[in-house]
Amino acid sequence: MLKQRLQQKLLQKLSPQQIQLMKLLQVPTIMLEQRIKQELEENPALEEGRDDAEEVEDQYDDFEETYDEAGNEVEPEEPERNQDDEFDLSDYIDDDEIPAYRLNAQNTSADDERKEVPFVSGFSFQEFLQSQLGLRKLNERELLIATHILGNIDDSGYLQRDIHSLIDDLAFNQNIQSSFKEVLGLLRVIQEFDPPGVGARDLQECLLLQIRRKTPKTPAIANATLLLEKNFNDFTKKHFDKIQKKHNFSDDELREAIDEILKLNPKPGNSLSDSGKTSQYIVPDFFVMVSDGEIELSLNSRNAPDLRISRTYSEMIETMAEAKGKVDARQKEALMFVKQKLDSAKWFIDAIRQRQNTLLVTMEAILKYQKEYFLTGDETALRPMILKDIADIVKLDISTISRVANSKYVQTPYGTFLLKTFFSESLQTESGEEVSTREVKKILQDCVDDEDKTKPVTDEELAAILKDRGYNIARRTVAKYREQLDIPVARLRKELN
């Protein structure tokens, strides 16, 4: 049975403008230009360029007309207007006011404007392998199989599928019935390509392919080949005593063999990174400079062009408004289309302005909080800082600060860093002082860099060193920080005399 009843609900909803701002906040500078181009293409009421400052002031002061969402004229006697249902035509008319975010010191004239657009060039690793395949005398069938094998080699140079899977792929996808011997034979052909080691199925095979192509065949190369063939697992675990005992290697022989192995490339495809692989560039969102003990901050806005409302669309609104009661159904439809596009353009320009302002106030708060670090560049000077600390300062939500920190880069005199790297948890020293975990990690890194590689310090010894310096940290915490720094365990850091 249906019943009617009253019910109150408290809901929190984001407006389309807020959603648009949140999306723009997490877009880095390099992608913002593409986002603006997309908006320019989709919205004809939005134009690139600066507003004409010579327009006559108060050109439309005497003209005020409003329409509801249906395009109907509203009686002028009504004293109040609902902002959700009506709009003021004067909102869409250009004025001479220059937005505050365009008055930054970084602004330049049109003649000096220079947009930085990263570009890439060269040929890919796959194209390099294909060019070598064309130099081999292969029939059509062999060429198809070899091309399929090349398609399964990743950018590091490794074959990502086993022989049996390749045979199945050829049968199902290309209707080619092949045998293990045939596919393996063509893989051996590919393994003769440059760079040495390409087409390997694992690290051991990759290193063996490279060491076997070395000339002249010195005793060190022969020992290195034997070590890779017979004792690869012991070598990766650095069980050098076990290897010496098994093959009667002297210390010098083992050292020379290992030196030859260390000269090999575990990822042969990366050897073409300079000429054949796509390079990725980091475009900083902020520039921080230190001059005479003062920190200067500027926002990278070269990839964000000046935006304005289309003069043509503003004049269309004016013309339709002048018609007053002579607006028919088609003109009402056109009026609503123009209003929608003008609204969208105004919202987008306002979102860009709010984005720039949010980025600046957030970065300024970080600079003040970490002032000592930005003045000196000393990582041990970094204070413990979490998202809530900055959110409380700038009076913004933590999620907003997170969007800014996770995708923005800052260029400093000490390097270019992702903003979130300046955020860290805190821990207490024996004296009760709170320090950043970045400080502890820096001490760990320094200890590992200065250690005797023949007897590397263990996690227990690292914990003892930190305790002596006043940081009471458990061994498992030391291990966690070491892994975050990509430092292997002591046994894998061991080197021969």
Buried (B, 14 or more C-beta within 10 A) or exposed (E): EEEEEEEEEEEEEEEEBEEBBBEBBBBBBBBBBEBBEEBBEEBEBBBEEEBEEEEEEEEBEEEEBBBEEEBEBBEEEEEEEEEEEBBEBBEBBBEEEEBEBBEEEEEEEEEEEEEEEEEEEBEEBBEBBBEBBEEBEBEEEBBBBBBBBBBBBEBBBBBEBEBEEBBEBBEEEEEBEBEEEBBEEBBEBBBEBEBBBBBBBEBBBBBBBBBBEBEEEEEBBEBBBBBBEEBBEBBEEBBBEBBBEEBEBEEEBBBBBBEBBEEBBBBBBBBBBEEBBEEEEBBBBBBBEBEEEEBEBBBBBBBBBBBBBBBEBBEBBBEBBEEEEEBEEEBBEBBBEBBEBBBBBBBBBBBBBBBBBBBBBBBBBBBEBBEEBBBEEEBBBBBBBEBEBBBEBBEBEBEBBBBBBBBBBBBBEBEEBEBBEBBBEBBEBEEEEEBBBBBBBBBBBEBBEEBEEEEBBBBEBBBBBBEEEEBEBEBEBBBBBBEEEEBEEBEEBBEEE
